[in-house]
Amino acid sequence: MNRSQDWLAQARRDLDQARASQAAGRHEWARFAAQQAAAKAVKALHLALGQEGHVIARLLTELPLPVPAELLVYSAQEWQSLPRVQPHFATRMAREVVWVWPPQGGTGRMAASA
């Protein structure tokens, strides 16, 4: 049984917690939750690729790069909100993403930052 989606969902919840902790000024908890989110996201990638592992440093070095595009999936709402919620990441994504098939009804470009 592949639990990669479970781990990815946990990573997203941890990232939500990190953002909430940061907004509340609880920076030590924000850092901890962000680290947990990163570790769980890496674990999810490994499981999605049929690999097992538990040590984050080893997991990172063993990931095949580039990561397969089908593992980097955003809903339309998540994609359009990137410039607002993660402006630096959104700028990099806008510069580096290569569309294999443009999304229906658009170019796939992110909305302008608000």
C-alpha positions as CSV (number, residue, x, y, z in Angstrom):
1,M,0.0,0.0,0.0
2,N,1.5,3.3,-1.1
3,R,0.9,6.0,1.6
4,S,2.6,8.9,-0.3
5,Q,-0.6,10.9,-0.5
6,D,-1.1,10.5,3.3
7,W,2.4,11.8,4.0
8,L,1.9,14.7,1.6
9,A,-1.4,15.6,3.3
10,Q,0.4,15.6,6.6
11,A,3.2,17.8,5.2
12,R,0.6,20.3,4.0
13,R,-1.0,20.4,7.4
14,D,2.4,20.9,9.1
15,L,3.1,23.8,6.6
16,D,-0.3,25.3,7.5
17,Q,0.7,25.1,11.2
18,A,4.1,26.7,10.4
19,R,2.4,29.6,8.7
20,A,-0.1,30.0,11.6
21,S,2.7,29.9,14.2
22,Q,4.7,32.4,12.3
23,A,1.7,34.8,12.0
24,A,1.2,34.4,15.8
25,G,4.8,35.2,16.5
26,R,5.7,31.7,17.7
27,H,8.8,31.5,15.5
28,E,10.3,28.4,17.2
29,W,7.1,26.4,16.5
30,A,7.0,27.8,12.9
31,R,10.6,26.5,12.3
32,F,9.8,23.1,13.9
33,A,6.5,22.7,11.9
34,A,8.3,23.8,8.6
35,Q,11.0,21.3,9.2
36,Q,8.4,18.6,9.8
37,A,6.6,19.6,6.6
38,A,9.8,19.4,4.6
39,A,10.7,16.0,6.0
40,K,7.2,14.6,5.4
41,A,7.1,16.0,1.8
42,V,10.5,14.3,1.1
43,K,9.2,11.0,2.5
44,A,6.1,11.4,0.3
45,L,8.3,11.8,-2.8
46,H,10.2,8.7,-1.9
47,L,7.1,6.6,-1.3
48,A,5.6,7.9,-4.6
49,L,8.7,6.6,-6.3
50,G,8.5,3.3,-4.6
51,Q,11.4,3.9,-2.2
52,E,11.6,3.6,1.6
53,G,13.7,5.7,4.0
54,H,13.7,7.6,7.2
55,V,16.8,9.7,7.5
56,I,16.1,13.0,6.0
57,A,19.7,13.7,4.8
58,R,19.9,10.4,3.1
59,L,16.4,10.8,1.7
60,L,17.4,14.1,0.1
61,T,20.6,12.8,-1.5
62,E,18.8,9.7,-2.9
63,L,16.0,11.6,-4.7
64,P,16.3,11.4,-8.5
65,L,16.4,14.9,-9.9
66,P,14.7,16.5,-11.6
67,V,11.6,15.4,-9.7
68,P,9.0,13.9,-12.1
69,A,6.5,16.6,-13.0
70,E,3.5,14.5,-12.1
71,L,4.5,14.8,-8.5
72,L,4.4,18.6,-8.6
73,V,0.6,19.0,-8.9
74,Y,-1.2,22.1,-7.8
75,S,-5.0,22.8,-7.9
76,A,-5.9,25.8,-10.0
77,Q,-6.7,27.7,-6.8
78,E,-3.3,26.8,-5.2
79,W,-1.5,27.8,-8.4
80,Q,-3.2,31.1,-8.7
81,S,-2.6,31.9,-5.0
82,L,1.2,31.3,-5.1
83,P,2.2,34.9,-5.9
84,R,0.3,36.0,-2.8
85,V,1.2,33.3,-0.3
86,Q,4.8,32.5,-1.6
87,P,6.0,35.4,-3.8
88,H,9.7,34.3,-4.0
89,F,8.7,30.7,-4.9
90,A,6.1,31.9,-7.4
91,T,8.7,34.1,-9.1
92,R,11.0,31.2,-9.5
93,M,8.2,28.9,-10.7
94,A,7.1,31.4,-13.2
95,R,10.6,31.6,-14.6
96,E,11.5,27.9,-14.5
97,V,8.2,25.9,-15.2
98,V,8.0,24.4,-18.6
99,W,4.4,23.5,-19.6
100,V,4.1,20.2,-21.5
101,W,0.4,20.9,-22.1
102,P,-0.9,24.5,-21.4
103,P,-3.9,24.4,-19.0
104,Q,-7.3,24.7,-20.6
105,G,-8.5,28.2,-20.9
106,G,-5.2,29.9,-20.2
107,T,-1.5,30.1,-20.6
108,G,-0.7,28.6,-17.2
109,R,0.9,31.8,-16.1
110,M,0.4,32.9,-12.5
111,A,-1.7,35.8,-11.7
112,A,0.1,39.0,-11.1
113,S,1.2,39.6,-7.5
114,A,-1.3,41.5,-5.5
